[in-house]
Amino acid sequence: MTLAGDGDARWLAAAAALAARARPLSRPNPGVGAILVKQGRVIARGWTLPGGRPHAEAVALEAAGEAARGATLYVTLEPCAHRSARGPACADLVCASGVARVVIGCMDPDPRTAGSGMARIREAGIAVEYVPSAACEASLSGYLATKHLGRPEVTLKLALSLDGCIAMASGESQWITGPEARAHTHAMRAKADAILVGGSTLRADNPRLDVRLPGLGQRSPERWVLTRGEAPEGWRALPSPSAISAMEGVQYLFVEGGAVTATAFLAAGLVDRLLIYRAPILVGGRPALGDFGLASLAGAHGKWHLRERRQLGSDTLEVYEARLCSPE
């Protein structure tokens, strides 16, 4: 492990930004970013393509061609060491490319690689360094959750009034927040593999839960409903929050509620991120959450950390994180 210099950290952060273009289309593979730098200039970029292949390193190396010789490859995740019917191991491609140096922002917990990719590159005589990068880990948070926690990363979205309500006493909830906040929610849906609501919400609102932003309609996630019964056509049923571990290939799960479902996920300790859209209105209606088993106020402190706050029209978005998905 090496401590990052300013240059390495900057290039790894740039590779992490590229990785965002792969999410969630790279499913079932993680969204990875790669940048080739030579004499201080970027000569090629790559990110994991839809369906998971080619990988980011392969895309960048192919784009660079012979220019890759002598360059530094910055990659958000350790190059894979395992070959498959879908393509060669990225570690082998790197070894054959002629690059002079490889900088890795996050080691791969997949046992098929798990240090083997880095070792293979080093054995080929190429300088290779692991430079821990918070930006790279954040870009891989869903993938790391599946490997370390055995489940997808869970984001819980709540649209609230100032008094913490998600609907009027009558049940009317359209719309608590304004158009800017709703557009942002659609952008967040586009980053998810799957989206989930409770059975009561499905029956009452029959929500579409798609992405209605120009050019992003194809990013609409799978639709799941938390219910003990069968799911209607076009939906998949989940019997309990803990069953998310069986969501094959899902790295990023977006939970939109309602209150019973939000409470159930919090009670099960399965929420990694909170998106709270707060509208400047008072409703005096239905609360966002029920009792999720908190034993004392002391137990509530220190769990949630504010990561972002921004204004969306007249509404405010607050983003809280509960934990990192990287290993201790």
Order of alpha helices (4+ residues) and beta strands (2+ residues): alpha-beta-beta-alpha-beta-alpha-beta-alpha-beta-alpha-alpha-beta-beta-alpha-beta-alpha-beta-beta-beta-alpha-beta-beta-beta-beta
